[in-house]
Amino acid sequence: MNITETSRLLTYVAAVDGRRVDDATVIAWHDILGDLQMADCQQAVRRHFAGSKDWLMPAHVRELAIKVRDDRRPKHEALSLPSRFEADEERIERVKRGIAVVVEALSESNERRAARREPSVVVDEREISRQRAIERARRERKGSRA
């Protein structure tokens, strides 16, 4: 909440309870409530005046604004898996399904890796013999020229 929003909030409060608002009051309230959202503070002021006859203080607004903010956040239930020592009939099935997923992912990875490899060269004994004969003939020619 910025200083202008704090001033508007205090103007609303003054309209309800008749307090005097000056620059020092706005700065003091902003120092206490500046980290909160304007909408949460407005809702907090409404709640206070709707249910209390007490003089509104920044601490009241802060406390109620935090409650408003927390009420707005979704509530999530903390989930925990049973430990391996607890009785859980479905645990073995979950573990088996997990292992199957991992095995499938690894086999797909191996298949992709194998597909990327260059095809292996087929060794032909005749071709090897031919290459050796060519090399021998080249060596013999060099020897006869010298």
N, C-alpha and C positions, 0 to 999 in steps of 0.2 A: 504494500500500500504506500503510495507516495504522500507528500505533504498536503496536496490539494484534496486527495480522497479523505485524509484524516480530518481536514477542515470541514468537508461536507458531512462526514460522520458526526462530528461534534455539533454541527448546525442542527442536524436531525435530533440529537440528544437534547440540545438546548430547547428545541421546539416542544419536546415532550415534558421535560422537568424544569424548564425555566432558568437554567444556569447561565452564567455569564461566560462567554467564550472570547478570548483574546489571542494574540499571536503566541504568547508564552504558553498558554494552555494547549494550543494546537501542537507546538513543538514538543512539549512534554508528553502528550499522548502519542505523537508520532514516534518518539524515542522508545516508547513501551510497545506499541502495536505495529510499528513499521514493517516487520517481517511477515505479517499476516496478510491474507487476501481481503480486499474490500468487501466482497460479497459475504464472506464468512463473518466479518465483523458486523455488517449490517444485520445479518440473521441473528447474531449473538445479542445485539442491542434489542431487536424485536422480542426475542425470547425473554430477555431480562425484564423489559417493561410489561410484557404480557403476563408474567408470573410472579413479579416481586414489587414490593413498595420501597425497597432499599434504594439508597442513593447510588447511582451507577459509577463505578470506578474502573480504571483501565484493567485492573486485575480481573474484574468480573467479565469484561469483554474478552480478554485474552483466554480465560478459562472456557467460556462458552464457545468462542470461535474455534478453539482446538477441538471441542466436542463436535461442533458442526462439521469441521473438516474430516474428523475420524468417522462420523456417521455417513458421510458421502462416499468414503472409500469402500470398495467391495470387501465383504467378509469372505475369507477363504479358510476352508477347513484344513488343518494341518494333516496331511496324509503321511503315513509311515508304513513301510513294508514290514511284515512280520520277520523276526530274526530266524535264523536257521534252526534255532532251538525250540521255537514255538510250533505248535501243531498247525499245519497249514496244508490241507489236502491238495490245493491247487498249485502249491509251490513247485513241486516236481514237474508238473505240466508246463508252468511258466518257464522253468529252467530249460526244459527240452525245446520249447518253442524258441527261446533265445539262442540256444546252441544251433538250432536249425537255421535261423536267420544269419548267424555269423558264418556258418559253413557255406551257405548259399552265396553270401557276399564274397567270401574268399574264393570260391570256385569261379564266380563270374570275373573276379579280378585276374585270376590265373588264365582264364580263357582269353580275356582281352590282351593280356601280356603276350600270350602265345600267338595270337593273331597278328600282333605288331612285329614279331620276329621275322627275319628274312627266312625264306624257305631254305632248308638245309640242302647242301650240295650233295648230289648223288655221286658216290665214288665209283668210277668205272675203271676196272683193272686194265682194260685195253687202252684207255686214254692215258693212264699212267705209264704204261709200257711205251706207247707212242712218244710221249714227252721225253722219256729217258733216252729213247733212240735218237731223237732230234738233238738233244743236248750232246750226246756222244759224238754224233756226226759233226756238229759244230766244233767240238774240241779237236777232233781229228783233222779237220780242214785247217784250223789255225796252226796246228803243228806242222802240216805239210808246207805251208806258205813260208814258214820261218826258215 
